[in-house]
Amino acid sequence: MATKFDPDGGAQLQERKEKLKPPPMYKVLLLNDDYTPMEFVVSTIQKFFNKSREQATQVMLKVHRQGVGVCGVYPKDVATTKVDLVTEHARAHQHPLQCTMEEDG
């Protein structure tokens, strides 16, 4: 609420109606490569994106066939963390799997 002064010396409260926009959301994407085993991709999706085996397999197949697949859509800080975690996990297992993010919409 903001205070508005009237000419008679008194103060009046005036409500401000502001529309709050939801934060921008970001898609977390996996990119296809010729080296990372499909099973590793499926287990990574299950581990970091809480997908069932069937859902993870569908994402993996999309990555394999179309070159990219969406693992989930999150606020920026969550998406950034997921990209970092997946990348670290892949490197720790000596796989070149790439994980990126882009603004949704």
N, C-alpha and C positions, 0 to 999 in steps of 0.2 A: 504494500500500500504506500502511496505517496501522499505527502501533505501538500495541500493547495491553500494558499492564503487568499482570503477574499478581501476586497477593498474596505470592508467595515472593521477590519482589525482582527477578525476571528480566523480560526483555522478550520478547514474542512478536510476530511479524509476522502481521497478519491481512489477507487480501485483501478489498478492497471490490469488489463487483460492482455497477457502475452501468450502467444501460442508457442509451446515448446515442441520442437521437432525431435523425433527420436534420433539417436546417434546413427551415423552412417554405418551400414553393415558391409562386411567384407567376405567374399568367397575364398575359401582355402582350396587350392587346386594342386593336384598331383600331375606331373608331366611324364609322358612315356619316354622310356629309354630302352636300349637293346640289351641291357645287362642285368637289371634288377629282376630277380625271380618273381613270378606272379604270386607265389605263396607268401613271399616276404611283404609284398604290397598289400595283400589281403590282411595279413596279421597286423601290419602297421595301421591300416584303416580301423580295424577292430580296436586296437589298443588306444589310439589317440583320438578317435572320433566316436567311440562308443556305438559302433554299428554291429549288427548281427553278422554272422558269417555270410548269409545270403546277401545282405545289403552291401557288405564290403566287397564281395565277389562282383556284384553288379557295377560298383564304382571302378574296380580294377579292370573289368572288361571294357568299360567306357574309355578308360585311360589307354588301354591296349589298342583298341580299335580306332578311336578318334584323336588320340594324342594328348588328351587332357580330360580330367574328371574332377567334379566338384565333390569334396568330402564334407563340407558343411559351410554354413554362413554364420558369422559371429561379429560382435563389436570389434573394433580395430585392435584393442589390446589383447583380446583373447585370440584373434586370428594370428597376430604376430607371434604370440607364445606358441601356438600350435605349429606354425611354420618352423620356428626354431627347434622345437622338440622333435619333429619328424626329421628335419635335416640332420640333427645331431645323432638321432637313432640310426639313420641310414649310413652315415659316415662311420659310426662305431661298428657297424656290421660290414663295412667296406663296400657299400652299394652307392651308385651315383644318383639314386632317386632324388628328383627335384620337387620341392614343394614351394609354392608361391601363393600370393594373395592378390586379389584385385577388388576394387569397390563394386559392390552389388548394385545393379540398376542402371 
